[in-house]
Amino acid sequence: VQLQASGGGLVQTGGSLRLSCVASGSAFSLNRMGWYRQAPGKQRELVARIPGGGGSVVYADSVKGRFTFSRDIAKNTLFLQMNSLEPEDTAVYYCNVRPWPNYDMHYWGKGTQVTVSS
């Protein structure tokens, strides 16, 4: 599985960005997928994820109500719509896929920088 993420950039507090991640491979709808982020000096953390086969999206408490995870199965693409951005959201954002049926395997995109200025 290869992942290509895009959409990061510099935005002011309160602004919005939309991240995209195109995934190669088949059985896209059965994969577990998610977005993670890593801020300087901190560990990588979950932002949002969806289980294999679909279902409810799980969000980190810090982004609930502001970020929306979605996917376009026909285009093998994940999205992360980020609204009401805060300086604390500044990080490198990574898309993640755990492909069906080998959910123990993790594939990561290259990462895209999101910087929110105060």
N, C-alpha and C positions, 0 to 999 in steps of 0.2 A: 504494500500500500504506500503510495506516495501522496503527500499532502502539500498543497500550495496555498498559503495564507496571504491575505492582502487586506488593505483598508485602514491600517493604522495611520497615525499622524499626530499633529499638535492641535489642541483645541482648548478653548477657554472654559473655565468652570461654568457648568450649566449647559454646555454644548453637547453635541451628539456625534457619534461615529458608528459606522456599520462595518464589521469585520466579515470577511468571506473566507471560506476554505474549501478548495476543490480537492476531492479525494479520487484516486484511481481505484481500480478493482471492482469486483462484483459484489452482489448481495448487500448493497449499500444500506438498504432499509433494515437489515438484520444486525448491523454493526452497532456496538456501543460507541457513542460519540460524546465529545465534550469540548469545552474551552477551559483552559487553565491560564494562570498568569503568574509572573514572577517579578516582584519589585526588587530594586537594588538592596542587597544585604538580607533578603528574606527568602524563605523557601517557596517553591512553586506551590500554588494553591488552586483548588477547584473554583471555577467561576460558575459553570453550569454543565450539566450532563443529562443525557437521555439514555435509557436502557435499550438493549438490543430488541428490535421488533417494534419499537415505539413505546409510548406510554408517557407518563408524567415527567416533565423536566424538573430536575432538582437544581436549585439555585443556592449559592452561598448567601448567607443572611445579609451580607454587606451590599449585595446587588439586587436583592428582591425589590420588585416594583420599578426598577430603573432599567434593567437589562432584560432582553428577550432572546432566547435561543430558538432558532428555527432551522429547517432544512428543506431543500428541494431535492426530492429523491430522483426525479427525472434527470437532474443535472449533477447528481453526486456532490452536492454542495451544502456546507453548513454555514449558518449565519449567526452573528451575534450583534444585535441592535443594542447600542449603549446610549442611553439618554441621561440627562441630568448628571453629567460626568463631574467628578470631584477630583481634586489633586491626589487623593488617596487611591484613585484608580490608575495612576501612572504605573506602568509596568510593561514588560514584554508579554504579549498574549500568544498562547500556543493552542492550536487545535490538536485534538487527540482522537484517534480511532483505535478501537479494540475490535478486530474483525471476527465476524462469525465464521466458524464455530470456535476459533481459538481465542477466546476472550482473555486469556492470560498474556497475550502479546499486546504490546503498546506501540503505536506508531505516532510520531510527533511531526508537526509541521515545523518549519524553520523559525517561526516566531515573527510577530510584527509589533513594533514599538507604538505604544499609546502614551502620549504625554499630555497631561491636563495642567494648564497654567492657572494660577490663582489671580 
